[in-house]
Amino acid sequence: MDHADISEVENTTVHKTPKYALAVWARQNELSHEVIQERRKIALALAIEGIADGSIESLDGVRSPLSRKIQAHHGSDEFEMNRNWVETAQSWKCPCCNRGKFEISRIGSKGQILAKLVEHHDHMADALKAAFNKVFVVSGTDKPTSTGLALIERMAPAFSAYPPVLICEDCNNADAAAKKVISNAGGKVEWQSFSIGQIRRFIIVKEHVSHSIDAAKVLGLWRLVLPAYVARMKLAYKVAEAAVLQDYWYERYPGDAMAVPTLSNGFHRYNGLELVSGEELVREMGSDTVRHLANYSRWRTETQRQGEVPPKNFLVIIESLPGCARMWAALTEGWKCPICERSKYEVVSYKKGKISFHTHLPTPFSPSWKSLGIICMGCFNVVAAMKRELVKGLGVKVNFTFDCISPDELRSIIRARPHSPHLVDGEMAKTMLSKWSCSNAS
């Protein structure tokens, strides 16, 4: 190996310690492996002690007050307890059957106390990978794909019918039992997995025993969910086809390259830099750098584009967006914005193909707004923009957003448009800003 090769190796060694002050200080003050291990040992002992004496209820174990209660009830001292049981609170309840740990505990086939919680998840990730392999067989392609598996892995969560959730082992077993009922009736359920809301519909729950299931309810539920299951499986296969036969969906970066090599993303966080906050570092460095000042006056100097008339079925779109749906339902049909007097329908925004409906409740800490009630987002955006210009553009302190303008003042500078941002009288807004700024300065 020549001198250049040696230099290259030295420069790429991850744990090489540069001779800068932070690295020297960090090395001098780092805790030894022995000290760290000793502290972890002490922490573990204190945690076990806390679980046993009841002072730590967020964890569990064979010596907890709950476990002693369970042992007394079952007349047995031997537990078969898994990690999820230990790492959850003693007050935990199964979100599926609503039993607490005491009610979940039961005697196993060998006389032991079963204390198990499991993570219940959809199996569509497995279904996609199976489809990925099937496409190779069905298509007979002789060309490998370098990006297909990456696409499959990224798409898998989108196909899941529900996110992973911790449930008791009995509920998870009930899901498996239900699939067996369907299979025995001639159904193909290789990748089907019921959600906790669905499992709850067919289980028969009792304390300290495993669930039994209502076979008729299982089959009825299967008939209900079958169309969606079939549709998902067809779509999964189509995605797998694209992943295998069209090798341009996704690009992996070569080797072990870090795509975003920043401190906050973990790049070179050693030799003392693991102690440095990226956010605080940027804030400190930013005080000595040139900043491009934003134009905080655009809200009053530029006219925002007119919105479009919403489609006839706009309401079903709003009701499909949880946040918008809650805001819509919170208002009566006859509601009008107390500032601009637009109706609910006129407040609906439709631009670039996107429907939205948002409102805002002014803070009760601004006296003139205290009893006004909910206003439309268009009016709030004008208030927020005015405060932003006062604070960031003019350096004026504003305690609460709505302190900067009264309802009557806001009415005087805006002209409402249906489905669109308000038009703002620029000259009146500028005069109001100057007045507020001078008044605050005095």
C-alpha positions, 0 to 999 in steps of 0.5 A, a space after each residue: 500500500 503506497 502513501 496515498 492509499 494510507 492517507 485515504 484509509 486514515 481520512 475515511 476512518 470513522 472513529 479517528 479523533 481529530 485534534 480539535 478542542 471539542 474532540 479533545 474535551 469530549 475524549 477527556 470527559 467521556 464515561 468509560 464503558 465500565 462506568 456506563 455499565 455500572 450506571 445501567 446496572 444500578 438503574 436496572 436494579 432501581 427499576 426492578 425495585 420500583 416495579 416490586 414496591 409499586 412506585 413504578 406503574 408504567 412497567 410490569 414484571 413477575 414481582 409487581 403488585 399486579 403480578 402478586 394479585 394475579 398469582 393469588 387469583 390463579 394459585 400459581 407462581 410460575 409465569 410465562 410473560 413476554 417482553 410486551 407485557 413487561 414493557 407496558 403499564 400495569 393499568 394497560 387495557 387491550 384496545 380490542 377486547 377492553 380487558 385489563 392485564 388481570 382479566 387477560 391472565 389465564 392458566 396455560 396448558 402446563 399450569 403456568 400463568 400466561 401473560 402475553 401481549 402481541 403486536 397485531 399487524 396487517 399482512 399486506 407487506 407479505 402479500 406484496 412481496 409474494 406478488 413480487 415473486 409471483 410476477 417473475 414466475 408468471 411473466 417469465 422475465 429474464 431481466 432482474 430488477 434493481 429498484 423493484 424491491 425498494 418500491 415494494 417496501 415503500 408501498 407496503 404501508 399504504 396497502 395496510 388496512 390498519 397500523 400495527 397495534 398492541 393487543 392481548 394474545 387471545 385477540 390475536 389468536 381469535 384473528 387466526 381462528 376466524 381465518 380458519 373458519 373462513 378457510 373451512 368454508 371455502 374462502 381464500 384468506 391467505 393475506 387477510 388480517 382483521 382489524 381490532 374493530 372487526 375482531 371485536 365484532 365476532 369474539 366472545 369475551 370472558 375473564 381469564 379464558 381465551 376468546 371463543 368466536 361466533 362463526 356466523 358473525 365471522 362469515 358475515 363479516 368476511 362477506 362484507 370485507 371480501 370485495 375490499 380484500 379482493 381489490 387490494 390483492 389485485 392492486 398489489 399484483 399490479 404494483 408488483 408487476 410495475 416493480 418487476 417489469 418497469 425498472 424505473 420507479 425508484 432509485 437507491 443511492 449507491 452503497 452506504 452513502 447518506 443521502 442527507 449528510 447533516 449533523 441533525 441527521 446523524 452525520 459525523 455525530 462523534 468526537 463530541 459532536 453527538 453533544 451538539 444540537 443541530 438546531 442550536 448550532 444553526 441558531 448561533 451561526 445564523 447570528 453572524 450570517 447574512 439573511 435575506 429579509 422576507 417580504 412580509 407586506 405581500 398580504 396587503 400589496 399583492 392580490 391573491 388569485 381568485 378561487 374556483 367554484 367547488 364541484 357539486 359533491 364538495 361536501 363528501 370531499 370535506 366529510 372525507 377530510 377529518 379536520 375539515 369535517 369537524 370544523 364543518 359539523 361544528 357550525 350550523 347550516 345558517 352560520 356566517 362568518 361574523 367578520 366577512 359574512 360569507 356563508 359556510 359554502 362561500 368559505 369552502 376553498 377550491 384551488 389547484 384541484 384541492 377542496 378545503 374548509 377551515 375556520 378559527 376561534 379567536 383567542 379569548 385574551 384579546 378583549 375585542 374578540 372575546 365574544 365574537 365566536 368562530 371566524 373563517 380562515 380567510 379572515 384569520 389569515 389577514 390577521 395573522 399576516 398583519 401580526 407577522 409584518 408587525 413582529 418580523 417586518 417592523 420589530 413590534 411586539 404583539 402579545 396575542 395575534 388578535 391584539 393587532 386589529 379589532 373586528 371593525 378594523 378588519 372589516 374595514 380593510 377587506 373585501 370578501 370573495 366566495 371560495 377565495 382569499 380576501 382582497 385587502 385595501 393596501 393603503 388602509 392596511 399600511 396606515 393601520 400598521 403605521 398607527 399600531 406601530 407608533 402607538 406601541 412604540 409610545 
